[in-house]
Amino acid sequence: MPALKNILKQENTRREVLVTSYVVPDAARCVQCGICSFNCPIGIDVRRHAWRGEPVKDSRCLTCGECVARCPRGVLRFERTNLFEPEKLDFRGLLEAAQQSLLVEHH
């Protein structure tokens, strides 16, 4: 039973990483083969992100891991972001911005 519990814990950790991560390239290692982009089910140009050394922050990205798994040089990896951590969210700032937007619309 401890083995099953361990497997479930690993699976939960893997899912958490996928949900809270971006695909991040190591631009110096990329040879621009395009395999990452070819295997993206959404059609994101991952190769362009790798060439620029920029994380894939495309809202359409499923974080499915196909680009990471298919890269023959291991250029891509998942890197956690703190975007969804409650202490990092500024709800007060969002509320103030929404109120300002409403004031501007009504004047």
N, C-alpha and C positions, 0 to 999 in steps of 0.2 A: 504493500500500500504506500510506503514512503516514496517508492519510485514513481508511481502515478502522480502523487502530490508534487513531486519535483518537476515532472513533465508539464503539469498544468501551470505551475508557477513560471516556468521558462516561457511557455506560450503566452501567458498574460504579460510578461515583461516584453516579449517581442512585439505584441500588439500595441503596447503603450509606446514603445519606441517608434513604431510606424505612424501612429496617430500624432505624435508630438515632434516629428522630425521633418527635416528637409533633406533632399538629395544634395550632397556637397561634393564638388569635384576637386581633384588635385591637378590643376591645369598644367603643371610642369611635366606630368606623366602622360597626358593625353596626346595621342597621335592622330586624332581627328578621323578615325575610321568610320564613325557614324552608326556603329552597331547599337549603341544606346538609343538613339533616336528611332532607328528602324524597329526596335522592339518595344517602344512605348505604345501601349494600347490606345492612348489618348491622342498621340501625334505631337507631343511636345518636342521641340528641337533641343533635346538634352545636350547634343554635341555643341551647340552654340553657347550654352551655359558653361560647359566644360572649357571651351576655348577661352571664354572671358574670365573663368575662375569664379563664377557667380553661382550661389546656391539656386536650385530650382524652386522658386517661390510662386510658381504658377498655381492659381487657385483650382485649376482642373486636375492637377497632379493627384493621383490616387495613392501615392506612396506604396505601390504594389511591389516595388523592388525589381521589376524586370530589367530596368536599365542597369541597376547595380549588379545584378546577378550575371548579366550577359557581357559586361565589359571585360574584354580579354586581358586588360592590363591592371585591373583593380583600381581604376581611377576614381570611381564613384563610391561614396559611403553615405550612410545615414548619420546625421548629426542632430542631436536634440535641440529644440528651441524652447525658450520659456514663454512663448507666446500665450499659452493657455493656462499658465500657473496663476491661481487666484490672486496672489500677492502682487503680481506684475500687471494685472488689469486695473485700469484707472476708470472705474465706473463714474466717479464724480466728474472727471474730465469729459467723458462721453455725454453725460447728462447736460453739462454746461454747454457743450458744443451744439447739442440738439436744441436746447432752449434758444441759443443765439440764432440758430438757423430759422427757427419758427418766428422769432422777432423780426428778422430781416425779411422773411416772406410776407409778413402782414403789414409792412410799412412801404 
